[in-house]
Amino acid sequence: MARVKGALATRKRRKKILKLAKGYWGAKSKHFKMAKEAVMKSGNYAYIGRKQKKRDFRRLWITRISSGCKANNINYSTFMNGLKKAGITLNRKMLSEIAIADAQAFTALVEKAKAAL
């Protein structure tokens, strides 16, 4: 039986890493060892970033809703409590869109929330 050499698998593995590192600055896109480290690090950043994106958007929505609430003389937590008691189940993303696009509809929601308290 013929002896199997690892050159094909090694080349394939290295090409895969270098392809992922394409566009990186300096030797990080050319040298396998540096590219491997950079790709691992960037993978970790991407993983963390996917979690942070959810937090960041939630924070943005809450800020927008809070701004709309202040314009209607109510604070955010009281408004959200009033909506819950009124049985209105709109998520924060939709509430923020309403606060931006349709101020009259948001004012109506605020009135319903105040009435439920």
N, C-alpha and C positions, 0 to 999 in steps of 0.2 A: 504494500500500500504506500502511496506517495506521501511525502511529508508535507503538511500544510503549514505555510508561513503566514504570519499575521499582518503582512504589509497591506493587504487589501482592506481589512477591517480597520487598521490603524489610520490609513489614508481617509477612509470614509468618515471615521469619527472626527478626525481633525478638520476635514472639509466642512462638516456639519457645524462645528464650533466657529470656524472662521467665517462661515456664511452668516451665522447669528451676530458676529462681531463686526459685520460690514458697516462702515460709516463711523466707527469709533475713531477717536483721535489718536494719531501717532502709531506707536508699535502695537497698541491694543487691537488693531485690526489686521496686523501682519504676523505677529509672533504668536504661536499657538499657546504657549504658557501664559502670556499676558492676556491673550484673548479669552482663554478659559476662565481666568480669574474675573475679568470684566463681565463676561456673560453670566457667571454665577451671581455676581454682585447685582447686576441689572435685573436678573430674575427675582432676586429678593426684593429689590425696590419695586418692581412691578407687582409682586404679590402684596406687599404692604400698601401700595398705591390703590389697589382694587378695594381694599378695606376702607382706606381713608376717603375715597371718593364718595362712598355712601354717607360717611359722617359729615363731609363738607357740604353735600347737597342738603342734608337734613338741617344743618346749621343755617344755610342760605334760606331755605323755606321758612324756618322759624323766624328769622330776621324780617323777612318780607311780611309775614302774617302779623308780627309784632308791630311793624310800622303801620299797617292798616288798622290795627286795633287802637293805636295811640291817636290816630286821626279821628276815631270814633269814641274817644274818651273811655277806654276800657283797657285793662292790661291783658297780656297774652294768656297768662295762666287762668284768669277768670273767664276769658272768652272760651278757652278750650274746655273748661269745666262746664260752662253753660251749654256748649254744643253737645257735650256728652249727655248731660241731663235732658236736653231737648230731643235726644235720639237722632241727632244728625251725625252720620258717620262718613264724613269726607276726610280723606287723608291730607297730610300737610302739603303735599305737592299740588293738589288741586286747589286747596285753600289759598296757597300763595299765588297761583295763576289767577284765581278770581280776584284777589286783592290788587293785583297789578292791572288786569285787563278790564274788570267790571266793578268799579267802586260802588255803584248802587246796589248790586247784588251782594257785595260784601257787607254793606251797611245793613241790608235786610237780614243777613246771617247774624250780625252783631245784635240786632234788635231781638231776634228769636232766642239768642243765647242769654241776653239780659232778662227776657221774660221767663226763661226756664229757671233762673236763679231764685 
